[in-house]
Amino acid sequence: MRTNYILIFFCVLSGSTLFGQTQKFHFVQNKMGSPFNLILVSEDSTKAKNLANASFALIDSFSHIYSDYDSTSELSKLSLHAGNGFQFCSPALWDILLQSKRAFENSFHAFDISIGPLSSLWRIKRKKHLFPDSLTINETLDAVGFDKIHWDIPNHQILIPKKGMKLDLGGIAKGYIAQKVIDYLRENGIDVALADAGGDISMSNTPLGIDGWLVGVNIPETTDDLMKKKLSLSNYSVATSGDAYQYIEHNGKKYSHIIDPRTGYGVSFQRNVTVIAKDGTTADWLATACSIVSIREAKKICRQQQAELFISSIENGKITTYQTPGFKNFWKK
């Protein structure tokens, strides 16, 4: 649904040894189409390596459930079952579907995981440098709509009523998984850690003597230029959304890869959104939703979710910024 871009400043832990034998360990593997960075602090290098390997295995297990690119995933099988009655969901899939349901209800329907048919359409058209006509968009919209799905809550089953409907967890799964990794490390005695799922970041404590993990946020319409100010965070999650990487131009107008499921078209304003929330799942879906709705609606949604929002937008050739009142507390002093 969208591509994130956040830069972590690993220099906050630039020393390999901190306060005696406590050490910083940095592991990275390609997961879910992008590098997954894992930083943790421990006194035991063997424990750190074993927990990192277990974390990456956990990521793989979730990916095999949630991926819409993997035809053997549980999500893909659920979509293929569309139009054929209720389908049972595993606990892991059920949990993220319920969170996606709440996100849909709380986002003015801007966050909608039934967007799969539109995602596939625009992905194909972008590769061919083509712009879909309005008839194709309208036909595809017939297979979109999270409110069309029926729920059997007691039995953990859902019914996707129409053949051709397809679920896409791209705007929530990475944040969800990053948070699960942090939770897993906490359960195993690691309370100083950061998980970066390709830009969806969750973190626990920072090392003693460090105010927070430093996070840089990029300027709209750029891939490498960062704002001068940095975020300083601990025990929070942060996600950002923008259109610097993927878009299509048509009749002089730029359409983002971030699709509004209510219209079927990519959003056309130039906006970069950063959300800080208490958990990775919320930060992830909010970054998507706040890239679609009006700025007034975006602020309202974030207030309801007890999250903070920063938007930088290019208007009349100049960068204009908007933020919720509490966001200023996270800029590094």
N, C-alpha and C positions, 0 to 999 in steps of 0.2 A: 504493500500500500504506500509505503514511503521509504526514503533513505535518510538515515540519521548522519549527523556529523558533529562530533564533539571531540576535542583533543584533551587528553589527560596529561598533566604535567608530572611525569614520573620523577622529576627532580625533587619533589617533596620528600622523597625517600632516597636521595642520591647516595647515601652511604650504605655499604653492604652490611655494616654492623651497627646496631643501635642499642645503646645502654647495655653493655656487657655482651652476652652471647646471643641476644635477640637479633634475628636477621630478617631482612626483607628478601622475599623470593618472588620472582616474576616469571610466569609461565604464559605461553601463547600457543594456540592452535587455531587452525581455520575451522570455524564452525558456522553453520547456517549462512554460508556465503560470504563471510567476512572474518577477519581475525578476532578471536575471543581472547582478550587479555585478562589474566588473573594475577592479582598481587595479594600476597598474604605475608604476615609477619609471624615468625615462630622461632623457638629456640632449637628446634630439632629439624634438620634438613631432610631426614628420611621421612618424618611425619609430613612435612610440607609437600614433598614430592608425591607421596602416596595419596594425600588428600587432593592435590591438584589432579592427579590421574583419575581419582574417583569423581571429581567434579566434572571433568571432561566426559567421563562415561555417563554421568547423569544428564549432561547436555545432550548427548547422542540419544539417550532414551527418550527424552522429551521431543527432540527433533523428529524421531521416527513416528511419534504420535501426531505432531502438529504440522508437519510440512505439507504444503499443497503441491510441491514439486516432486515429492516421492509418491509414486502411484501405489506403493504398498503401505503407506502410512494410514493410521486409523482415520485421520481427517479426510484423506482422499477416498477411502472406502465409504465413509459416511456420506460424502457428496455424491458418489456413484450410486448410492442407495436412494437418492432423491426420487420422490414420486412412487416409492414402494413401501410405504408404511413406516411405522416407528422403528427406530434403531437404538439399541442399547449403547451407552457410552461408558468407557472405563472411567475410574475416579479422576485420573489426570485430565482427560478430555472434558469430562463433566464440569470440573472446577473452572477451567478456563472459559468454557461456554457460558457458565453462569456469570462470570465476571464480564464477559463480552455482552451479555444480555443487559446487565446493569449499566455498562458503558453506553450502549445504544439508547437506553431510556433516559440517561442523564446528559446526553450530548445533543439534544434537538435532532436526534437520529442522524447526526453527521458521522458518527462512528458506527460502522455496519459491516460485520464480518461476512455478510452474504454478498459482498461486493465482488466475489470471485469472477463471475462472468465478465464484468467490466474490466477488472484487472487484466484478464487474459486478452480481451479485445484490444485494449490500449497497448499492452506489451507487444502484441503482434504488429500493430500499426506503427509503433515507434521504430521497430526494427526495420520495417519496410519504408520508413519515412513517408507514411501515408496518414491522412486525417480522416477518421470515420465520418460517414455522412449521418445526418440526423435520423434517418430511418433506421439505420443499423443501431444507433444509440438507443432509440426508443424500443426496438425489438429486444435488445439486451437488457434494458431496464425491467422488462416483464419478468425476468428471472432473478431479480434482485429485490430484497425487502426482508429484513430480519423479523419484522412483525408478522410475516406470513408463516413463520415456523411455529409448530405446536409443541408443547412441552408436557411430558409426563414426569413431573418432579419426583413423586415417591419412588418411581422405578428407574430413574436416571435414563430416560429415553426421550429422544426428540424425533419429530416428524418433519422432514423437509418436503413440502407438498408437491413441488413441481420438478419434473425431470429437467435437467440442465442447470438447476441452481447449484452453486458451488461456494463453499466457505473458504475464506482467506483470513488467516490469523496473523498476517504480516504486520499489522499495526499494534499488536499486543504481546505476541509470543516471546520476542527477544527480551523485553522488559520483565515479563513473567519469569522466564528462565534465569535471567541474571539475579533476580531476587531469590529464587529457589537455591541458587548456588551459595549466596551469602547466608541464607538460613541453614543450609547443610553444613557450611563451615562453622557457624556458631554452635550448632549441635555437637560438633566434634572438637570443641575447645579453641577454635580460632575466632577471636573477636576483633581482630584488626585485619580487614581485607577489603578488596575492591574487585568487582566483576564488571568488565566492559564488554557487552555483547554487541560489538560493532557500532557503538555509540549510545546504546541504552545502558546506563551505568547504575549499579547499585553498590552501596558501600556500608560497612559497619564503622567501628571506631577508627580513629587515626592514631598513629604511634605517639607515645608520650613526647611532649615538647613540640608537637606539630599542631597548628590550629585547625587545619582541615586539608582534605585532598583538594588540590588546585585543578580547576577545570576551565578550559578556554572555550569560548563560543564564537563561531564564525560569523562574519558579516554577510548579509543577504547577497545572493547571486555570486558568491565566491566559494572556492573549495579550500583555500589555504589561508586567507586573510582573517585574522582574529581581532576581536575587540580588544582594546588595551586593558580593560578591566578583566579580572579573572574571578571565578566563583570559588569560594572556600566552603567545603561541605564535609559533614560526617553524619553517619546514620541517616542518610537520605538517599533518594534516587533522583537521577536527572536524565531527561531525554530531550532531544532537539529534533526539529523537522524543518526542512527547506527544500528548494527545488534547484539547487546548484548542479546536481548531477544528471537528473533525468527530466526532460521536458520535450515538447514538440511545438514548433511554430507553425501557425496557419494564418494567412492573411495579415501578417505583421503582428500577430498576437501570440504570446507565449502561454502554453497550457502546461501546468505542472503535471508530474506523474502522480501527484496526490489527487485522487478522484473524489469528487463530491457524489456520494451514492444517491443523493436526492435528485440530481440533474443528469448524471452520467458523464459529465465532463470534468477534466482536470481544472483545478482552481487557476485563475488567471492573474491573481495579484502576486506581487513579489514580496514574500514574507518569510522571515525566519523565526521560528517559535522555540522557546526553551521553557521547559516545565520542571519544577522541583516538587517532588511529592515524597510521602513517607514510605512508599513501596514502588518497586519497579513496574509492576503491572499498571498502576494508576498513572505514573509518569508517562508510560509508553502510549496508552490510548489517548490521554489528554493531549499529547503533542500532535497526534494525528487530528483529533477533533478540532483543536484550536487553530489548525492550519486551514480549516474549511469554513468555520462559522465566522460571524462578524466579530470584531474586537470586543464589542460590548458583551456579546454572548460568551466569548471565550473567557473573559474575566468572571462572568457570573458562574460558569461551569466550574472554574478553578476554585472560586470561593466555596461552592457547595462541596467540593472534594477536599477542602482544606489543603489546597496546593497553591503554589506561587507560579506566576507566569511572567515571562518577558518576551515581547515581540519587537523585532526590528523590521521595519518595512521601508521599501523604496517608494517614495511618493513624490511625483514631479521631479524625479532625478535626484532627490535627496533622501538620506536615511532618517526616518522618524521612529522613535521608540515609544513603547507603551509597556507598563508593568503594573502588577498588583502591588498594593502598599508594602506587603511583607517581603517582596523580592529583594529590596535594597539591603536587607539584613544579611544576605548571602554573598554580596560582593566583598572581595578581600579588602580589608582596610589598608 
